[in-house]
Amino acid sequence: MPDDSSLLPPHGNYRELLSYQKAEVVYDLTFEFCQRFLQRGDRTTDQMVQAARSGKQNIAEASKASGTSKETELKLANVARASLEELLLDYQDFIRARHLSLWPKDSKQALYVRRMGNKPRPTYDAYREFCQTRPAEVVANIALCLIHQTNYLLDRQLRHLEQDFLNQGGLRERLFQARLKHRRLKTSSQ
């Protein structure tokens, strides 16, 4: 809960959110993937890049909006989650339509990518060599692992935001409570 001297809680530090950091990796990987494996001008390319961008950008926008609207923060975080789910389906479609192999969740390869993803402050650089040198099947599966991780983080973040809203309310409630407190103090001092 913010201290009594501030109506607006601290907000906007999205670059420190692990969900944002992972979403940024997903965007960079998706951009590279589309450049390497899909044709320019292909509608799927535009859709995938935009879904990856929407995931990342909506996390940032949600974080910035959090100080004045918990409702907007929740909505935008949910849009980010939905965009990444759309992207997940695009990668799954890519694999299925080309008769490639989808890595099982606990395969050696998926576990390796998940361990890579557990490092602090993830960046695309950790995956760059794989994404620039491995075949489409491998890169798409790496993307799927990273999207699943990001979605897991966003699901946790959404649950946390819901709890915060239930426990602390939104800006209107804080403004109302602050106004009531101000009136009581003014009345008691007269």
C-alpha positions as CSV (number, residue, x, y, z in Angstrom):
1,M,0.0,0.0,0.0
2,P,1.4,3.5,-0.8
3,D,2.3,5.7,2.1
4,D,-0.3,8.3,3.2
5,S,1.7,11.2,1.6
6,S,1.3,9.8,-1.9
7,L,-1.9,9.0,-3.7
8,L,-0.1,7.5,-6.6
9,P,1.9,4.3,-5.8
10,P,5.3,3.7,-7.3
11,H,4.8,2.6,-10.9
12,G,6.3,2.3,-14.4
13,N,9.4,0.4,-13.7
14,Y,8.6,-2.2,-16.4
15,R,12.2,-2.9,-17.4
16,E,12.7,-4.6,-14.0
17,L,9.7,-7.0,-14.6
18,L,10.9,-10.4,-15.6
19,S,7.8,-10.8,-17.7
20,Y,8.9,-7.7,-19.7
21,Q,12.4,-8.9,-20.1
22,K,11.3,-12.3,-21.4
23,A,8.7,-10.7,-23.7
24,E,11.5,-8.6,-25.1
25,V,13.5,-11.8,-25.8
26,V,10.4,-13.3,-27.5
27,Y,10.0,-10.2,-29.7
28,D,13.7,-10.2,-30.8
29,L,13.6,-13.9,-31.4
30,T,10.4,-13.7,-33.4
31,F,11.7,-10.8,-35.5
32,E,14.8,-12.9,-36.3
33,F,12.7,-16.0,-36.9
34,C,10.4,-14.2,-39.4
35,Q,13.4,-12.7,-41.2
36,R,15.0,-16.1,-41.6
37,F,12.2,-18.5,-42.2
38,L,9.2,-16.7,-43.5
39,Q,8.8,-14.7,-46.7
40,R,8.8,-10.9,-46.7
41,G,5.3,-9.6,-47.2
42,D,3.7,-12.8,-45.8
43,R,0.8,-11.9,-43.6
44,T,1.9,-14.4,-41.1
45,T,5.2,-12.5,-40.7
46,D,3.3,-9.3,-39.9
47,Q,1.0,-11.1,-37.5
48,M,3.7,-12.8,-35.6
49,V,5.9,-9.7,-35.2
50,Q,2.9,-7.6,-34.2
51,A,1.8,-10.2,-31.6
52,A,5.3,-10.4,-30.2
53,R,5.4,-6.6,-30.1
54,S,2.0,-6.3,-28.5
55,G,3.0,-8.7,-25.8
56,K,6.1,-6.6,-24.9
57,Q,4.5,-3.2,-25.4
58,N,1.4,-3.9,-23.4
59,I,3.4,-5.0,-20.4
60,A,5.2,-1.7,-20.5
61,E,2.0,0.3,-21.0
62,A,0.3,-1.6,-18.1
63,S,3.2,-0.8,-15.8
64,K,3.0,2.9,-16.7
65,A,-0.8,3.0,-16.3
66,S,-0.7,1.3,-12.9
67,G,-0.3,4.5,-10.9
68,T,-3.6,5.9,-12.0
69,S,-5.7,2.9,-13.1
70,K,-5.5,-0.6,-11.7
71,E,-8.3,-1.5,-14.1
72,T,-6.2,-0.4,-17.1
73,E,-3.2,-2.1,-15.7
74,L,-5.1,-5.4,-15.5
75,K,-6.6,-5.0,-18.9
76,L,-3.3,-4.2,-20.6
77,A,-1.5,-7.1,-18.9
78,N,-4.2,-9.4,-20.1
79,V,-3.9,-8.0,-23.6
80,A,-0.1,-8.8,-23.4
81,R,-1.0,-12.3,-22.3
82,A,-3.5,-12.8,-25.1
83,S,-1.1,-11.5,-27.7
84,L,1.6,-14.0,-26.6
85,E,-1.0,-16.8,-26.7
86,E,-1.7,-15.8,-30.3
87,L,2.0,-15.9,-31.0
88,L,2.3,-19.3,-29.4
89,L,-0.4,-20.7,-31.7
90,D,1.4,-19.2,-34.7
91,Y,4.6,-21.1,-33.8
92,Q,2.6,-24.3,-33.2
93,D,0.9,-23.8,-36.5
94,F,4.3,-23.3,-38.2
95,I,5.6,-26.6,-36.7
96,R,2.4,-28.6,-37.5
97,A,1.9,-27.3,-41.0
98,R,5.4,-28.2,-42.0
99,H,5.3,-31.6,-40.3
100,L,8.1,-30.7,-37.9
101,S,8.6,-32.1,-34.4
102,L,7.2,-30.3,-31.4
103,W,9.5,-30.8,-28.4
104,P,7.8,-32.5,-25.5
105,K,7.7,-30.4,-22.3
106,D,10.3,-32.5,-20.6
107,S,12.5,-33.3,-23.5
108,K,16.2,-32.8,-23.2
109,Q,16.1,-29.8,-25.5
110,A,13.1,-28.1,-23.8
111,L,14.8,-28.6,-20.4
112,Y,18.0,-27.0,-21.7
113,V,16.1,-24.0,-23.0
114,R,14.2,-23.7,-19.7
115,R,17.4,-23.7,-17.8
116,M,18.9,-21.0,-20.0
117,G,15.7,-19.0,-19.3
118,N,16.3,-19.2,-15.6
119,K,19.3,-16.9,-15.7
120,P,18.8,-13.4,-14.3
121,R,18.1,-10.5,-16.6
122,P,17.5,-12.5,-19.8
123,T,18.4,-11.0,-23.1
124,Y,18.2,-12.2,-26.7
125,D,22.0,-12.5,-26.8
126,A,21.8,-15.8,-24.8
127,Y,19.8,-17.3,-27.7
128,R,21.2,-15.4,-30.7
129,E,23.7,-18.1,-31.8
130,F,21.0,-20.8,-31.7
131,C,18.5,-18.6,-33.5
132,Q,20.9,-17.6,-36.2
133,T,22.4,-21.1,-36.9
134,R,19.8,-23.7,-36.1
135,P,17.0,-24.9,-38.4
136,A,13.5,-23.5,-38.2
137,E,12.3,-26.5,-36.2
138,V,14.8,-25.8,-33.4
139,V,14.2,-22.0,-33.4
140,A,10.4,-22.4,-33.3
141,N,10.7,-24.8,-30.4
142,I,13.0,-22.4,-28.5
143,A,10.4,-19.7,-29.1
144,L,7.7,-21.9,-27.8
145,C,9.7,-22.6,-24.6
146,L,10.3,-18.9,-24.1
147,I,6.6,-17.9,-24.7
148,H,5.5,-20.6,-22.2
149,Q,7.8,-19.1,-19.6
150,T,6.6,-15.6,-20.4
151,N,3.0,-16.6,-20.2
152,Y,3.6,-18.3,-16.9
153,L,5.1,-15.1,-15.5
154,L,2.2,-13.1,-16.9
155,D,-0.4,-15.4,-15.4
156,R,1.3,-15.0,-12.0
157,Q,1.5,-11.2,-12.5
158,L,-2.2,-11.1,-13.4
159,R,-3.1,-13.0,-10.2
160,H,-0.9,-10.6,-8.2
161,L,-2.5,-7.6,-9.8
162,E,-6.0,-8.9,-9.1
163,Q,-5.1,-9.4,-5.4
164,D,-3.6,-6.0,-5.2
165,F,-6.8,-4.5,-6.6
166,L,-8.9,-6.4,-4.1
167,N,-6.7,-5.5,-1.2
168,Q,-5.9,-1.9,-2.1
169,G,-8.5,-0.7,-4.5
170,G,-7.9,1.8,-7.3
171,L,-7.1,5.4,-7.5
172,R,-10.7,6.6,-7.1
173,E,-10.9,4.8,-3.8
174,R,-7.6,6.2,-2.6
175,L,-8.7,9.7,-3.7
176,F,-12.0,9.3,-1.8
177,Q,-10.3,8.0,1.3
178,A,-7.7,10.8,1.2
179,R,-10.5,13.4,0.8
180,L,-12.4,12.0,3.8
181,K,-9.2,12.0,5.9
182,H,-8.5,15.6,4.9
183,R,-12.0,16.7,5.8
184,R,-11.8,14.9,9.2
185,L,-8.5,16.6,10.0
186,K,-9.8,20.0,8.9
187,T,-13.0,19.5,11.0
188,S,-11.1,18.4,14.1
189,S,-8.7,21.3,13.9
190,Q,-11.5,23.9,13.9
